[in-house]
C-alpha cells in the first residue's frame, strides 16, 4: 500500500506524471540518430493485452521482446510474445494471432548499403502457442549450437528447443523448468556452477489468479490496476541444467535468504570480481535482490549489505527494469534500475567488490527521469565513443486523465541519456529522432546490431500497441569492435568478459550477455565503440569457466567470432 500511496502522491501533486517538457518540446532534427523502421521492414506485429475493462493485473505488464539468431545465419531474428483474453467469457482477440517469429532477411549491397527485410515464419515453427506470453529469455540449453527460447507467462512458462531446422519443439514438461504455478515476466540463462551448461533463474511476480482479481482506485478515484502488494509476491526459482535439456529445481537448497517478492527485471554479471556469475533482481515496491555466488552451487542474498536493495535514502522503490554494465570504465559492473513516476531511475556504482553507492542524483539520471515510469533499459554505446549510454522505454501504471479515449491510456515517451565520461549524463532525447517523441506504453526493449553495421539498434515492445525497431544511424560513423564469443560446444557464452587493450588508452571491459532490460532477450554478441581510434586492439577473454585467452590483434569495424581454445 505504501507504493500505491507514492503513486497517488506523484500523480496528484509531486513529480509530473506526463512526459517531461524537454521531450515534449523536442525540436525538429534534420538527421535523426534513430529511425523507426519496424513497419517498413516487415515487422507488422501489434500487441494485445486482452484487456476487456476488468483490469486483470497481468494486463499491465507485457510485452518483452527478443533479438536472437534463430537460424544461425549471423543476423538477429525477432520473437514477440503475445497476450490473449484472460477470462473464458471474454471475446477472442481481434485477428492479431499469437506470438510471432520473424526471420531477418538482411540484404547488403556491394557498396555496403543495408536493407532490412523481415519474413513472418511463425506458421509451422512451433512457437505460436496460445499461452498468455509476458517475456522471453534466450540461450542454448543443450549445447547444440542453436539458440533456444524460454517464454515466460501468466500461470507458468514454456521452454522451446531450437531444432536447427527452422522449427522449435516444446520441451517444457520433459525439461522440468516450466515454473508450474508461477507467474514470471523476466528470466535469465546463466552458468551458476561453471559446469558448461546454462542454468535458469526465473523471477516470479505475484500470487495472482483472475478469481482473486481486485480493482483499486486511481488518483482521481476511477477504477484502475492494483499494485503488486495487494496480491503478495511469489518466490523466484533457480533451475540447474543437468544437460540435454533437463533441469532440476534447486531453489530450496541454492538460494540462501530467498523471500517472496514481486520480481520483474533480471540481470547477471560477476559483481565482486571472483570469476563466478552473480544475479541482480528488480523487485516491484520491495528491496531488490543481489545474489552473490558462493562457488559451491549456492547463492547468498546480499542486496541490503551491498547497498543495492534500497536507495541511498533507504527506500524500497518500484523497480521494473535492470541492467549491469561498466558505465564509468573502471573495470567492474555497475547497475541501473528503472522506477516509478516520481521516484526516478536509480544508478548504483560498484567499488569492484560488490559494494554499491547510489549516485542517481549526482549522475543527473535520477532527477531527469522523475517524470517517467521506466521499464526496459540497457547500457549501450549508441554513438561508439567508448562510453556506455542509457536508454529507457516508459509507460505509466495509472490511466492518464484526458487520455481515456485511447485503447490503453498508459503512455509516455522514451528517454535517452548520453554518458559525459565524468560520472554525469546528459538527456539527449530531443536529438534522437521523431520516434522518441511518440508517447506509448513501452515495456520490453532488446538491444543489438540488427543490421550488422557496427552500432546498436533497439527493438521496443509496446503494451497494446505496435512493435518498434529503432535503427541507429549515428554510431557507425565511428570505429567499433564486434565480437561473437563461442564456446567449444559451439554456443554463445553469456558471462564471458572481454578486455579491449590499445596503446595509450585505458582498458575497456565488456561482457557477453543476453539478459537484462525487462522481460527481453538481447544480442549476445559484444559490441565496443572505439571512437576515432583505428588501431586493431589486443583482446583478452575471460571465459565463464575461469580460463583466459588473448588475441594480439583483432580487426575493427567488422564482426569477428572468437572460439574458446583457438587463441594463438
N, C-alpha and C positions, 0 to 999 in steps of 0.2 A: 504493500500500500504506500510505502514511503516513496517508491519510484513513481507511482501514479500521481502523488501529490506534487512531485517535482515537475512532472509533465504539465500538469494543470497550471502550476505557477509560471513555468516558462512560456506557455502558450497565452496566458492571460495578462501578463504584465512584466515578465522578466525579459529574457533574451527574445528577439523576434522569432516568430515561428515560420515565416516565409523565407524566400530566397534573399540573400544578402544584397544590399544596394549595389555593391561593386559588380556582382554578377548580372543583376537586372539591368544595369545601365551600360553593359559592355558595348564599346564602340565597334563599328564595322571594321573587319580586318581583311585586307586585300589578299593576303596569303595565309590562310588558317593553318595552324600547326597540325590539326587533326581534321580529317574529313569523314563524314558519315557515309558508309558505303555498303551497309547491310543489304538494303533492298536492291540496289543496282548490281550487287554481286550474287544475288540469288538467295539470300537469307531472308525468306519471307515469313518467318515464324512470328506469331503473336501469342503471347502467354495469356492463359485464362486461369484465374484462381478459384473458379467455380462459385464465386460469391452470388448468393441469392437474397441478400438482405438479412440473413440470420446471424451474421457476424461470428461465424465459426473461427476460432483462434488461428488455425493453420493458414487461413487465407492471407494473413498479413505478412507471412514470412518468405514466400518464394518470389523468384526462382534463382537458383545458382546456374552457372553455365560452365562449359568445359571446352578447352583447347587441347587437343591431343592428336598424335599421329596414328589414326586408326588403321591405316593400310600400309604403314612402313615405307612410304614413298618420299619422306623427307620434308613434307609440309604439314601444317596443322589443320586438322579437320575439326568439326564442331558438333558437340552434342548438347541438346537443350531439353531439360526435364519439363514436363507439362502437368498442369493441375486438372481437376475434374470436380463435379459437384460432390459434396461431402455427405449429403443426405439422400437416401434412396428415392425419396419422393420428389427431389429436385429434377428439373428437366435436363436432358443431356446437353453438353457444351455445344456451342454453335459451330459445327463443321471445322473446328480447328485441329482436330485429331489429337493424338497423344504426343509423347516425346519424339523428338526428331534428331536424325543423324544426317549431317551434310558432309559430303566429300569435297575437299579442296582441290579444284582443277586449275591451279595456278598456271598461267601462261607467261613465259618470259621471252621477250623478243630478242633478236640478236644484239640490239643496241642497249639491252638491259631493262627496257620498259616492261612493267609488270601489269598484267590484267588478272584481277581476281574473279573467279567463277566458282560457285558452289552448286553441287548437284545433290538433291534430296535422295538419299539411298536408304531411307528408313524401311521401306517395304521389303520384307524378307530378311532384314538384318537381325531380327530377334530383339530389337530394342524399343519396340512400340507398344510395350505393355500398358495396361490400364491403371497402374498404381498412381497415387497422388504424389508426384515427384516434387522434392524440395531442393535438393542439391546433388552434387556429384563429386567423387574423388577418382583419380586415375592413377594406375600403377600396374606393373607386370607381376601378378601374384604367383605365377607358376614358372617364372624364369624361362619362358619360351621365346622371348623377344617381341611379343605382341602385347600392346597396352590394353589392360582390362579396365572395366568400369564398375564402380560401386555407387549405386543411385540411392540416396537417402530419401526417406519419405515418412509421411504420417502413417503410423501403425506398421513399422518395420521397414527394412531396406532390402535392396536386391544387389547381388553380385553377378556380373555378366563376364564370362570368359571370352576373350577375343580368339577366334579360331585361326586367324591369319588368312582366312579365305573370304573376307568381306562380311562375315556373319559373327554373331555373338550368341553364346549359349547361357541360359540362366542356370547358374550352379549354386544358387542361394542355399537350397536345402542340403545339398551334399557338402558345401563348404563349412557349414556351421557358423557363418558370420552374418546371419540375417537380422540380427538385432530385434528378435521377436519381442513384441510388446513395447518396443522402444519408439521414440519419436525424435528423429535426428534431422538436422539441417546440414551440418558440416562433419566431415570425416577426413582422415589423413592416413596414407600409407607411409610407414616409417620402420626401418630396421632397428628395433629396440635392442636386440641382443647380439647384433653383428654376426649373425649366422648366414648371411647372404640371402635371406628371404624377407620380403616386405610384410611386416605386421600391420595391424589396422587399429587405429584409435577412432572411436565413434563418440561424438559429443551429443548426448541426448538433451532434449529441451525440457518439456513439462509433462506432467501426468494428466493427459487430456483425452477425452472422448467426446464425441458430439452429444452423448447423453448427459454429460455434466457441463455443457456449454453454459456460459454466463455472459450477460451483456452488462457493460459498465457505462456510466455517464461520461461524456466528453466534457471539455471545458465549458461549453455553452449548455450543458445538460442533455444534449441529444445522445441517443444510444450509440455506443462505439465499442471497439475491441478492448478487451481487458488486458492488463499487464500480466506477465507470467507468474507473478507471486500469487495471483488468485488461484492458480492450479497447483503450484508446487513443482519443484524441479525433479528430474529423473537422474539416477546415477549414469555417468558415462560408462563406456565399455572398452576394454582392450582385448583384442584377439591376436593370439600368437600364431604365426604362419608355420604349419607343420610340413609344408611342401606339397606340391601337386594340387594346389587349390583347396587345401584343407586347413581349417583354422580351429583353435581351441580358445574358448572364453577363459582368460586368466585374470579377469578383473579382480576377483576376490583376493588373490594372492599377490598380484603385481602392482596394484595401485594403492599405496600406503597413504592413508589420510583422505580417501575419497569421500566426498559429501554429495548429496543430491542437489545440484544447482542447475538452473536453466542455461545450458551450454549453447553457444552459437558458433562463432568462428574458431578455427584451429590452425596453428602454425607450428612447425617443427624445426628445430635448429640445435646446434651444440652451444648452449648459452654460457657454460662455465669452462669451455675450452679443454675438456678432458678427453675429447675424441669420441664421446658417446652422445647419441641424439636425445634431446630433451623435448618437451611439449609445452606450449602455452595455449590456454583455452579462454576465450572471451565468454564470460557468464553475464547474462542479462539481469542487471539490478543487484547482483551479489558479487562477492570477491572473485576475481579471476584466478584460474589455476596456473601454477608453474610446476610441471612435473620434471624433477631432476632425476636423471638416470643414475641408478646405484650400481650399474655394471654387473649385476647379478640376476638380470631378468626382472627386476622390480624398479619402480619409480616412486619417489617421495614427493608429496605435495609441499612446496616451499614458497608459495606465492607471497604470503604475508611477510615472512622473514626476509625475502629477497627484495621487498619494496615494489612488487609488481601487482599484487592483488588489489590494492586500493590506490587512490590518487595521492598526491603529496599532502592533501588536506585530510587524508584518512577516510575518504568516502568510497563506497562501492557504487559504481555508476552502471548505466545500462549498456554494457559492452555488446557490440554486434560483430563487426569485422576486426580482423587482427592480422598483422604481418610482421615478420622479422627480417632485418637487413642491416648492413653496416653503413648507416647514412653518414656517419662522421669519419669514415675511412680510418678507424683506429684498430681494425682487425677483429672486432667482436660484433655480436649480433644484438642490435637494439630492437625495440618493439614499439609499434604504433597500434592503437586501439580506437576504433570509431565509436562514438557515443550518441546519446540522445540530444535533441534540440535543447539548448540552454546549458549543456554540460561541456561541450567542446571535445574534439578529438584529443586523446592523451598520447603523449610521446615519452617513452622511458629510455634513458640512455644507460647502457651496460658498462660496468667497470672492467669487464673481462672475466670476472669470477661469479657471474650471475647475481650481482648486487646492482639494483636499478635505482635511478634517480628520476623523478618526474620533472621534465623540462618543458612541459606543454606550454606554459606561459612564456618562458624565455625564448622559445623557438619561434613564437608567433603563430604556431598552428592552432593552439588552444583557443585563443581569442577570435581568430578569423574563421573558425568552424562552429562557433556558438549557434549560428542561425540554422544549422543543419542537423538532421538525424542521419548519421552515416552508416553504411553497410559495407559493400565490397570496397576493398582498398588494397594497395600494394606499393612497396618501394620499387621504383623503376627509373632508369636514367633516360627520360624521354628525349633529351637533347644531346646525348652522347658526350657530355663534358667530363665524365668520370665520377660524378656525384649523384647519388640516388635521390630522386624527386618523389613526390607523393600525389596520388590521385585517389579521390573517394567519390563513390556514387551515393546519392542520398534520396530519402523519401520519408515522410512523416509516418507516425503510427496513430495520428489523430486526424480525423477528417477535417479539412480546412473549410471554414465558413466562407461562403461566397463562391465555392468551387464545387458545390454538391451537384451541379449539372454534369460533372464528369462521371464516367462509369466508376472510377476509383480515385476519389479526391484526396490523395495522399502524396502528391508530387512535390519535388524540389529539384534544384539544379545540381549539377556535378561541381566539384571544386578541384583545382589543380594547384599544387604548391611546388615552386622551384627552390632547390637547395642553393643557398647563398654561400656555402662552403665554410661558414663560421659558426655553425650551430643554429642559424636562423633560416627561416623560409619566407619566401615572398609569394603572395597569392597572385597567380598569373592567369586565372580563369578567363578573364576578359580577352586575352590574346589567343586562346586555344582554338577558337573557331565557333561557327554557329551551332554545332552540335552541343556545345557546352551551355548554350542559352536555353536549350529545351528543358522544360520542367516536367519530370516524370517520376514514377515511383520506382527508383533504382534500387536494386538488391544485389545480385551477384555481379562480379566483374572478374574476368580472366585476362591475364596479361601474357603476350607472346608475339613473336615476329611472324605474323600471319602471311606476309608476302616475301619473307626471306631476303629483305633488302637491308637488314642491319640495324633496324630500330624497332622499338617495342610498340605494338598496337594493343587495343583494348576491346574486348567483347563484353557488352553490358546487357544483363538481363533485367527487364522491367516487369514489375508486378502488374498483371492485367494490361500489358502493353507490348509493343513490338521490340524485338531484339535490335541492338545497335552494334555496329562494328566501326570503331574509331580508328581510322588508318593514320599512322604517324607520317607526317610529311616534312618534318624538320630534322629528325635525328640522323638520317643517313647523309647529311651534309658534312658530318664529322667522321673521323675514323672510329672503328669499332672492332671488337673481337667476339666471335661467336663459337661456342664450344658445345658439342654434344658429348657427354661423358657416359661411356658404356662399360658395363662390367664384363667379366669373362663369359658370363652366360648369355650376353647379348642384349641385356635390358638396360634402360636408363637407370642411373644411380643417384636417386634423391638422397641428400645428406652429404654428398661429396663436396669438399671445399676446394676452392681454386685460388691460388695466389698468382697475381699478374705482376711481373717484375720488369722494370725498364730502367736503364741508366739515368740517374739524376731525378728519378720520380719515386714517390712513396709507393709501397706495395699496396695493391688493391686486392681485397679478399671478397669473393662472391661464393655462393653455394648453389648447387643444383637442387631444385625443389619443384613440386607440382602443387603443393598445398598453400595455405594462407588465404587472404581475402575473406570471402564469405560464401560458403556453400559451393565453391567453384574450384576448377582444376586448371592450373596454369601450364604454360610451356615449360617442360622440364629442362630445357637447354639453358646454358649460362650465357648471358649477354653482358658485355662490358664495354662501356663507352671509353674511348681513348682520347677524345678531344682532337687537338691538331697534331698529335704525335703520330708519325708514320713508321716508327721502328717496330719490327716484329718482336714481341716480348718473350721473355722466358716464362714458362708456365709450370707451376708446381701443383699437383693434385693430391690431396689427402682423401683417399678412398674411405668409404664408411667402415671398412674393417681395420682401419688404422694404418695401412700401408701407404707410403708416399712415393710418388714418381715425379720426374721432371722432364720437360721437353724444352731444350735450349732455345728454340726459335719456332714460334707458331705464326703462320701467315695471318695478316689482318684483313679486314674488310671482306670476310667470307666466313661461311660456317665450316668448321672442322670437327671431325669425330676423333676423340681420344679414347682408346680402349685400354682398360686396365691390363697391365702386363706388357704393353707394347712400347714403352718409353725406350729411347736409345740408351 
